[in-house]
């Protein structure tokens, strides 16, 4: 009875803190501007299933993709066993589903064990890749000790959780003769415990059981503070990601309305209702971005695939698309915390542009969208870069002289170059 009460308290505490984390993240994401998406639901569902669930884009790099698939599927499959563990803990039973499922129960446990071993081995390989081979994208400047340690903590935790699961099953086979050789993978561990005193084996089994369940509870509460939040947010992020080609850049409605008015082009009903001037051109801080962009910041896996293909980053520029997402998330966490403590009108005197992301980074972006194409969960760093750059140029007039010359030519000559508008298409005459 004491064990059941203790377990119920641990479960309740884990659920409570998980709910608080969900509320915090939801409140922070809600700071963003509206992002209306209610079109093509079937296409969006297909995109989510292929990219988030099927991990389609991961397989551009087959070896890490296969290892990640084992970890991902293993995480989902092995945690099905959590249902039995939770019920055993609350009711005080031992393997509550065994008499109900019969021989199928042992088939399921062996499937769970296969994936537990696969997860364990894959995590070992990932640790070696990160900390021994030191793959370059894991050691760029933005990957300070905190994000590197975060990844290592998660990998080590998964190794320990899978080891505890196998240990629990091996000790169980020693204690209960009817289970002997029923679990294929954990049976290899049986010789370790076979000659130990029964009470010691029982203590090992109980310790492994508690370690596994408490480890899962701790993992669930650490998840919202980790890059591994993408396990959950990858699904809504891919569902709401844009269906148009990556190179499509959305115009500012206010600017479109102004241009049409200048050219005497009739406005449609939606455009007529747009205010003549926005509250702000572009984005200076996180609340100027959309909730979708803020959700992307929380969804970022910090894998670095975006930065590893960014031409600006590859040629030594300061820009790193991964850093853009990490900085946005860090600023959002800071902003959300300060607003929660001091009220919604509180201004801490800081902003995403300037205090976190520099003009040098923004100006280095070519808007080629290689980062968005490489992202395994359809995150779009370019959209944030464009919004910050719009504010910098349209609100603060901080553009390089060469850019100002181009803007002037576009306005006066309808082309980036300084020649007569009537000569714009001369280049095509010899084609």
DRENGURO-625978 format. One record per residue (C-alpha): x, y, z; residue number from 1. Coordinates in pm, 1 decimal, decimal comma, padded with zeros to 6 digits, m for minus. Layout:
<<X Y Z> NUM>
...
//
This chain:
<<00000,0 00000,0 00000,0> 1>
<<00282,1 00241,2 00085,1> 2>
<<00443,7 00167,2 m00250,1> 3>
<<00117,1 00236,2 m00433,0> 4>
<<00066,9 00566,5 m00249,4> 5>
<<00423,3 00670,1 m00322,6> 6>
<<00379,6 00580,2 m00689,1> 7>
<<00051,8 00775,0 m00711,8> 8>
<<00222,5 01081,2 m00560,4> 9>
<<00509,1 01058,0 m00813,0> 10>
<<00263,4 01020,5 m01100,0> 11>
<<00055,1 01314,5 m00981,1> 12>
<<00360,3 01534,8 m00942,7> 13>
<<00485,9 01444,5 m01290,2> 14>
<<00147,3 01522,9 m01445,2> 15>
<<00120,8 01852,7 m01253,7> 16>
<<00458,8 01983,1 m01365,1> 17>
<<00397,3 01863,8 m01722,1> 18>
<<00072,4 02065,0 m01730,5> 19>
<<00253,3 02373,8 m01600,7> 20>
<<00513,0 02341,1 m01876,1> 21>
<<00242,5 02306,3 m02140,6> 22>
<<00071,9 02621,8 m02009,3> 23>
<<00401,7 02813,3 m02013,4> 24>
<<00488,5 02715,3 m02369,6> 25>
<<00134,8 02779,7 m02493,9> 26>
<<00133,4 03125,1 m02331,5> 27>
<<00470,0 03210,1 m02488,5> 28>
<<00365,8 03095,5 m02835,8> 29>
<<00042,7 03292,7 m02798,4> 30>
<<00248,6 03612,7 m02775,4> 31>
<<00288,5 03590,0 m03152,5> 32>
<<00064,5 03754,6 m03409,7> 33>
<<m00216,0 03569,2 m03580,1> 34>
<<m00129,1 03313,3 m03845,9> 35>
<<m00446,4 03202,4 m04018,8> 36>
<<m00419,6 02857,9 m04177,0> 37>
<<m00740,7 02674,8 m04260,5> 38>
<<m00682,4 02557,5 m04615,6> 39>
<<m00598,1 02225,6 m04783,3> 40>
<<m00639,6 02014,8 m04469,9> 41>
<<m00591,1 01688,0 m04660,6> 42>
<<m00261,2 01807,1 m04810,6> 43>
<<m00145,8 01928,9 m04471,3> 44>
<<m00232,2 01598,9 m04308,1> 45>
<<m00038,3 01414,8 m04578,8> 46>
<<00258,2 01647,2 m04527,6> 47>
<<00251,8 01585,9 m04152,3> 48>
<<00237,9 01207,1 m04192,7> 49>
<<00522,6 01200,8 m04444,8> 50>
<<00756,9 01451,7 m04281,3> 51>
<<00688,3 01424,5 m03907,1> 52>
<<00570,6 01066,1 m03866,9> 53>
<<00742,2 00911,6 m04170,6> 54>
<<01058,4 01124,9 m04132,1> 55>
<<01082,2 01156,8 m04509,8> 56>
<<01339,9 01436,4 m04514,1> 57>
<<01567,8 01263,3 m04264,3> 58>
<<01665,1 01005,4 m04525,2> 59>
<<01866,8 01255,1 m04725,8> 60>
<<02139,6 01125,6 m04491,5> 61>
<<02060,7 00751,0 m04465,0> 62>
<<02286,7 00636,9 m04179,8> 63>
<<02186,0 00894,4 m03914,8> 64>
<<01829,6 00867,2 m04045,4> 65>
<<01817,5 00492,4 m03980,9> 66>
<<01961,7 00535,4 m03632,5> 67>
<<01716,7 00816,4 m03558,8> 68>
<<01431,7 00598,4 m03683,5> 69>
<<01525,5 00328,3 m03432,3> 70>
<<01530,7 00585,0 m03151,1> 71>
<<01205,8 00745,2 m03262,8> 72>
<<01008,6 00423,6 m03316,1> 73>
<<01168,6 00267,9 m03009,8> 74>
<<01065,0 00566,3 m02799,2> 75>
<<00703,8 00526,1 m02913,9> 76>
<<00690,4 00146,3 m02893,6> 77>
<<00874,2 00088,7 m02566,9> 78>
<<00663,4 00349,9 m02390,6> 79>
<<00350,9 00148,1 m02470,5> 80>
<<00481,2 m00075,6 m02192,3> 81>
<<00443,6 00229,1 m01966,4> 82>
<<00067,8 00165,1 m01957,8> 83>
<<00123,9 m00168,8 m01785,0> 84>
<<00388,3 m00025,3 m01551,3> 85>
<<00158,0 00259,9 m01446,5> 86>
<<m00133,6 00022,5 m01383,2> 87>
<<00091,3 m00216,3 m01188,7> 88>
<<00210,3 00076,3 m00978,7> 89>
<<m00139,5 00203,5 m00902,9> 90>
<<m00313,6 m00131,0 m00850,4> 91>
<<m00021,2 m00318,4 m00695,6> 92>
<<m00019,9 m00601,5 m00950,6> 93>
<<00265,1 m00770,7 m01138,7> 94>
<<00243,7 m00774,6 m01519,4> 95>
<<m00128,4 m00707,3 m01522,4> 96>
<<m00166,9 m00776,4 m01896,1> 97>
<<00002,4 m01119,8 m01897,9> 98>
<<m00305,8 m01327,6 m01801,0> 99>
<<m00523,6 m01117,6 m02030,7> 100>
<<m00310,1 m01139,6 m02347,2> 101>
<<m00155,1 m01484,9 m02292,8> 102>
<<00119,7 m01579,5 m02538,3> 103>
<<00068,5 m01257,1 m02734,6> 104>
<<00192,4 m01071,4 m02428,3> 105>
<<00537,5 m01229,0 m02459,5> 106>
<<00546,9 m01146,7 m02829,7> 107>
<<00480,5 m00780,8 m02744,4> 108>
<<00748,8 m00773,2 m02474,6> 109>
<<01001,1 m00918,7 m02719,4> 110>
<<00910,8 m00646,8 m02971,2> 111>
<<00961,2 m00388,9 m02696,4> 112>
<<01296,1 m00544,9 m02608,0> 113>
<<01412,8 m00543,1 m02970,2> 114>
<<01350,8 m00171,4 m02993,0> 115>
<<01501,7 m00114,1 m02648,8> 116>
<<01826,3 m00271,6 m02770,6> 117>
<<01804,8 m00074,6 m03097,6> 118>
<<01755,5 00252,3 m02906,4> 119>
<<02042,8 00170,7 m02673,5> 120>
<<02286,3 00098,3 m02958,5> 121>
<<02171,7 00398,4 m03163,5> 122>
<<02220,6 00632,3 m02866,2> 123>
<<02572,9 00498,6 m02813,1> 124>
<<02652,3 00572,4 m03178,9> 125>
<<02504,0 00922,8 m03149,1> 126>
<<02716,8 00995,5 m02842,8> 127>
<<03027,2 00882,7 m03031,7> 128>
<<02933,3 01099,0 m03333,2> 129>
<<02882,7 01404,0 m03114,5> 130>
<<03161,2 01374,7 m02858,9> 131>
<<03431,4 01155,4 m03013,9> 132>
<<03407,6 01206,2 m03391,6> 133>
<<03286,3 01562,6 m03327,9> 134>
<<03079,1 01606,6 m03643,7> 135>
<<03130,4 01970,3 m03748,4> 136>
<<02765,9 02081,0 m03739,8> 137>
<<02744,2 01983,7 m03372,0> 138>
<<03036,4 02210,8 m03284,1> 139>
<<02951,7 02542,2 m03451,4> 140>
<<02978,1 02859,0 m03240,8> 141>
<<02617,5 02860,2 m03122,8> 142>
<<02658,9 02506,9 m02986,9> 143>
<<02790,2 02610,6 m02649,6> 144>
<<02819,5 02370,9 m02356,4> 145>
<<02448,0 02404,3 m02266,8> 146>
<<02298,1 02269,5 m02594,2> 147>
<<02573,5 02009,6 m02628,9> 148>
<<02513,3 01888,3 m02273,2> 149>
<<02139,2 01883,6 m02336,9> 150>
<<02183,2 01634,8 m02620,3> 151>
<<02422,2 01419,4 m02418,3> 152>
<<02191,3 01417,1 m02114,8> 153>
<<01901,3 01293,2 m02325,6> 154>
<<02109,4 01022,6 m02495,3> 155>
<<02253,9 00897,2 m02166,9> 156>
<<01907,2 00901,7 m02009,6> 157>
<<01765,1 00689,8 m02290,6> 158>
<<02051,2 00441,5 m02256,5> 159>
<<01987,4 00412,2 m01882,0> 160>
<<01610,3 00377,4 m01926,7> 161>
<<01647,0 00100,6 m02184,2> 162>
<<01906,1 m00073,9 m01967,2> 163>
<<01671,4 m00058,8 m01668,2> 164>
<<01389,0 m00208,7 m01876,6> 165>
<<01607,8 m00503,2 m01986,7> 166>
<<01747,3 m00547,9 m01636,6> 167>
<<01397,1 m00557,8 m01489,6> 168>
<<01292,1 m00831,0 m01732,1> 169>
<<01609,7 m01036,2 m01674,0> 170>
<<01568,8 m01023,6 m01295,7> 171>
<<01201,7 m01114,2 m01336,5> 172>
<<01294,6 m01429,8 m01528,1> 173>
<<01528,5 m01534,9 m01248,0> 174>
<<01260,3 m01479,8 m00983,4> 175>
<<00972,7 m01639,8 m01172,9> 176>
<<01059,6 m01974,3 m01334,3> 177>
<<00747,6 m01964,8 m01555,0> 178>
<<00901,6 m01663,0 m01730,3> 179>
<<01233,0 m01839,0 m01802,5> 180>
<<01353,0 m01775,0 m02158,8> 181>
<<01030,0 m01592,3 m02245,9> 182>
<<01211,0 m01264,5 m02312,1> 183>
<<01468,6 m01312,4 m02586,3> 184>
<<01697,0 m01011,6 m02545,5> 185>
<<01696,3 m00974,7 m02167,8> 186>
<<01764,3 m01349,4 m02133,5> 187>
<<02127,2 m01270,3 m02224,2> 188>
<<02149,3 m01084,9 m01892,7> 189>
<<02006,5 m01371,2 m01685,8> 190>
<<02348,4 m01532,1 m01612,9> 191>
<<02449,9 m01208,9 m01436,0> 192>
<<02173,3 m01255,3 m01177,7> 193>
<<02125,8 m01633,3 m01178,0> 194>
<<02363,4 m01706,0 m00888,7> 195>
<<02278,5 m01405,9 m00674,3> 196>
<<02062,7 m01437,8 m00359,7> 197>
<<01692,1 m01418,7 m00441,0> 198>
<<01637,2 m01117,8 m00216,8> 199>
<<01916,2 m00929,0 m00391,3> 200>
<<01768,0 m01012,4 m00731,4> 201>
<<01429,5 m00891,6 m00605,7> 202>
<<01587,0 m00566,2 m00489,6> 203>
<<01750,8 m00527,7 m00832,1> 204>
<<01420,0 m00585,4 m01008,9> 205>
<<01234,7 m00337,1 m00788,8> 206>
<<01514,5 m00080,3 m00824,9> 207>
<<01512,6 m00120,0 m01204,6> 208>
<<01132,3 m00086,7 m01210,8> 209>
<<01138,8 00232,5 m01004,8> 210>
<<01434,7 00374,2 m01197,4> 211>
<<01258,8 00313,9 m01528,5> 212>
<<00927,0 00469,2 m01429,0> 213>
<<01076,0 00765,0 m01240,9> 214>
<<01321,1 00817,6 m01526,9> 215>
<<01031,5 00839,8 m01772,7> 216>
<<00851,4 01085,1 m01543,9> 217>
<<01166,9 01297,5 m01518,1> 218>
<<01218,9 01279,7 m01895,9> 219>
<<00861,8 01397,6 m01955,8> 220>
<<00920,5 01702,2 m01733,9> 221>
<<01263,8 01778,1 m01879,5> 222>
<<01131,0 01757,1 m02236,3> 223>
<<00971,3 02106,5 m02241,9> 224>
<<01309,6 02260,9 m02154,3> 225>
<<01500,0 02055,8 m02411,2> 226>
<<01546,5 02054,5 m02785,4> 227>
<<01368,0 01718,6 m02776,1> 228>
<<01038,3 01903,8 m02750,5> 229>
<<01030,9 01842,5 m03126,5> 230>
<<00909,2 01490,0 m03047,2> 231>
<<00570,6 01652,5 m02984,4> 232>
<<00576,2 01981,4 m03177,6> 233>
<<00704,7 01831,9 m03503,9> 234>
<<00349,8 01720,3 m03580,8> 235>
<<00168,1 02056,2 m03559,5> 236>
<<00470,8 02231,4 m03708,7> 237>
<<00470,9 02019,7 m04023,9> 238>
<<00092,8 02037,9 m04048,4> 239>
<<00095,7 02419,0 m04047,4> 240>
<<00411,4 02461,0 m04257,5> 241>
<<00360,9 02635,2 m04590,1> 242>
<<00252,3 02437,4 m04893,0> 243>
<<00384,3 02688,7 m05146,2> 244>
<<00738,2 02658,5 m05290,9> 245>
<<01011,4 02741,9 m05040,0> 246>
<<01125,0 03042,3 m05242,5> 247>
<<00782,6 03207,6 m05212,8> 248>
<<00809,9 03516,5 m04991,6> 249>
<<00484,5 03658,7 m04861,8> 250>
<<00438,9 04027,7 m04930,1> 251>
<<00332,7 04268,1 m04658,2> 252>
<<m00040,7 04335,6 m04718,8> 253>
<<m00001,7 04706,2 m04634,3> 254>
<<00275,1 04746,1 m04892,3> 255>
<<00079,8 04551,8 m05154,7> 256>
<<m00219,9 04778,6 m05097,4> 257>
<<m00003,9 05089,5 m05131,6> 258>
<<00158,9 04967,4 m05454,7> 259>
<<m00176,6 04876,9 m05609,6> 260>
<<m00313,8 05217,4 m05514,1> 261>
<<m00016,3 05389,8 m05678,1> 262>
<<m00063,0 05185,4 m05995,6> 263>
<<m00443,3 05234,0 m05993,1> 264>
<<m00502,5 04860,2 m05963,2> 265>
<<m00842,8 04782,7 m05809,7> 266>
<<m00831,3 04640,8 m05457,0> 267>
<<m01027,3 04333,4 m05363,9> 268>
<<m01255,3 04327,1 m05060,1> 269>
<<m00987,9 04187,7 m04826,8> 270>
<<m00726,6 04442,0 m04936,0> 271>
<<m00969,0 04730,4 m04891,0> 272>
<<m01006,6 04646,3 m04522,0> 273>
<<m00629,2 04649,8 m04459,4> 274>
<<m00512,1 04954,7 m04257,6> 275>
<<m00305,0 05205,2 m04454,4> 276>
<<m00018,0 05175,1 m04208,3> 277>
<<00075,6 04876,8 m03993,7> 278>
<<00168,2 04911,5 m03629,2> 279>
<<00519,0 04814,4 m03730,5> 280>
<<00691,6 04711,9 m04050,7> 281>
<<00856,9 04374,9 m04000,5> 282>
<<00960,2 04244,3 m03659,2> 283>
<<01180,3 04383,6 m03386,5> 284>
<<01096,9 04142,3 m03106,6> 285>
<<00929,5 03804,5 m03065,5> 286>
<<00577,4 03943,6 m03024,7> 287>
<<00607,4 04090,5 m03376,3> 288>
<<00647,1 03740,7 m03521,7> 289>
<<00356,9 03502,9 m03583,0> 290>
<<00267,8 03223,9 m03341,5> 291>
<<00377,0 02978,4 m03612,1> 292>
<<00727,7 03127,2 m03619,2> 293>
<<00742,3 03110,1 m03239,0> 294>
<<00627,9 02748,4 m03243,2> 295>
<<00905,5 02673,7 m03492,4> 296>
<<01157,6 02813,6 m03243,5> 297>
<<01038,3 02562,6 m02984,7> 298>
<<01029,7 02284,8 m03245,9> 299>
<<01392,2 02326,8 m03359,2> 300>
<<01592,2 02005,5 m03305,2> 301>
<<01927,2 02189,0 m03313,1> 302>
<<02050,1 01920,4 m03555,0> 303>
<<02241,3 02181,7 m03757,5> 304>
<<02142,3 02051,1 m04099,7> 305>
<<02027,2 02401,0 m04190,1> 306>
<<02360,5 02561,1 m04102,5> 307>
<<02558,0 02283,3 m04271,2> 308>
<<02404,1 02375,1 m04610,5> 309>
<<02380,1 02753,4 m04564,5> 310>
<<02606,0 02918,6 m04826,0> 311>
<<02664,7 03219,0 m04600,9> 312>
<<02772,8 02997,4 m04313,1> 313>
<<02987,4 02777,9 m04539,4> 314>
<<03177,9 03083,2 m04664,8> 315>
<<03258,8 03205,0 m04314,5> 316>
<<02978,6 03456,6 m04263,1> 317>
<<02835,3 03506,7 m03917,2> 318>
<<02491,0 03377,4 m04014,2> 319>
<<02380,4 03038,0 m03883,4> 320>
<<02010,2 02952,4 m03940,9> 321>
<<02016,4 02723,8 m03637,4> 322>
<<02131,9 03016,1 m03421,9> 323>
<<01840,7 03225,3 m03551,7> 324>
<<01596,8 02964,7 m03419,2> 325>
<<01784,5 02913,6 m03091,7> 326>
<<01804,5 03288,8 m03030,2> 327>
<<01433,0 03328,9 m03103,7> 328>
<<01348,6 03054,6 m02853,7> 329>
<<01581,5 03199,2 m02588,2> 330>
<<01437,3 03548,2 m02630,6> 331>
<<01082,2 03409,0 m02622,3> 332>
<<01153,4 03227,5 m02295,9> 333>
<<01302,2 03545,1 m02148,6> 334>
<<01018,4 03765,5 m02273,8> 335>
<<00748,2 03525,6 m02158,0> 336>
<<00899,1 03500,0 m01810,9> 337>
<<00933,6 03877,3 m01770,1> 338>
<<00574,7 03938,3 m01885,2> 339>
<<00441,3 03667,7 m01652,8> 340>
<<00621,9 03826,0 m01357,7> 341>
<<00570,5 04195,6 m01434,6> 342>
<<00252,0 04221,9 m01640,6> 343>
<<00174,4 04224,7 m02012,3> 344>
<<00286,9 04585,9 m02064,7> 345>
<<00631,1 04536,8 m01912,6> 346>
<<00928,7 04636,9 m02131,4> 347>
<<01264,8 04491,6 m02031,7> 348>
<<01451,4 04719,6 m02273,4> 349>
<<01574,2 04431,8 m02487,0> 350>
<<01470,0 04292,3 m02823,9> 351>
<<01536,9 03998,9 m03052,7> 352>
<<01693,4 04230,0 m03311,5> 353>
<<02013,9 04372,9 m03174,4> 354>
<<02036,8 04198,2 m02838,1> 355>
<<02017,6 03845,8 m02980,7> 356>
<<02045,3 03862,2 m03359,4> 357>
<<02278,3 04113,8 m03524,8> 358>
<<02239,1 04307,6 m03847,5> 359>
<<02548,5 04131,8 m03981,6> 360>
<<02373,2 03795,8 m03955,4> 361>
<<02057,8 03921,1 m04124,2> 362>
<<02236,1 04088,6 m04414,0> 363>
<<02436,7 03772,7 m04486,7> 364>
<<02123,0 03575,1 m04578,1> 365>
<<02072,5 03521,6 m04952,3> 366>
<<01714,1 03391,4 m04900,8> 367>
<<01811,1 03081,2 m05098,5> 368>
<<01603,3 02866,1 m04858,1> 369>
<<01863,2 02589,5 m04845,0> 370>
<<01807,6 02585,0 m04467,5> 371>
<<01431,7 02535,5 m04497,5> 372>
<<01485,0 02264,8 m04759,0> 373>
<<01730,3 02078,1 m04534,3> 374>
<<01524,1 02098,0 m04215,0> 375>
<<01377,9 01754,5 m04135,2> 376>
<<01063,7 01908,6 m03980,8> 377>
<<00996,7 02200,9 m04218,5> 378>
<<01120,5 02488,0 m04001,7> 379>
<<01161,2 02812,6 m04196,6> 380>
<<01438,2 03036,4 m04052,9> 381>
<<01424,3 03261,0 m04361,3> 382>
<<01079,3 03393,7 m04267,2> 383>
<<01216,2 03525,2 m03935,5> 384>
<<01523,2 03671,1 m04106,4> 385>
<<01305,2 03854,6 m04360,9> 386>
<<01075,8 03999,4 m04094,4> 387>
<<01370,3 04123,3 m03886,0> 388>
<<01537,4 04263,1 m04196,1> 389>
<<01217,4 04443,1 m04295,6> 390>
<<01210,5 04622,0 m03961,5> 391>
<<01578,1 04709,3 m03982,3> 392>
<<01542,0 04860,4 m04329,4> 393>
<<01186,2 04999,7 m04333,5> 394>
<<01168,8 05125,3 m03973,8> 395>
<<01530,7 05206,4 m03890,7> 396>
<<01663,5 05277,7 m04242,5> 397>
<<01968,5 05065,9 m04166,4> 398>
<<02052,7 04922,9 m04507,1> 399>
<<02393,6 04903,3 m04676,9> 400>
<<02454,2 05178,0 m04932,1> 401>
<<02457,2 04924,7 m05215,1> 402>
<<02112,0 04803,4 m05107,9> 403>
<<01977,5 05158,6 m05098,2> 404>
<<02103,1 05208,6 m05452,2> 405>
<<01921,8 04892,1 m05561,3> 406>
<<01600,8 05003,0 m05387,0> 407>
<<01620,6 05339,4 m05562,7> 408>
<<01670,1 05173,4 m05899,8> 409>
<<01374,3 04941,1 m05840,8> 410>
<<01154,3 05235,4 m05751,1> 411>
<<01260,6 05458,9 m06041,1> 412>
<<01368,8 05216,6 m06313,5> 413>
<<01170,4 04902,8 m06222,0> 414>
<<01495,3 04705,4 m06225,9> 415>
<<01793,7 04667,7 m05989,5> 416>
<<02022,4 04835,0 m06245,9> 417>
<<02050,4 05200,3 m06333,9> 418>
<<01920,2 05221,1 m06686,6> 419>
<<01605,0 05334,0 m06860,5> 420>
<<01291,4 05129,8 m06788,7> 421>
<<01239,9 05098,3 m07164,1> 422>
<<01565,4 04904,2 m07187,0> 423>
<<01471,7 04649,1 m06921,9> 424>
<<01423,4 04363,3 m07166,4> 425>
<<01707,1 04435,2 m07409,9> 426>
<<01895,2 04137,5 m07266,5> 427>
<<01636,4 03901,6 m07419,7> 428>
<<01671,3 04019,2 m07780,9> 429>
<<01965,0 03790,9 m07862,0> 430>
<<01817,7 03478,0 m07707,6> 431>
//
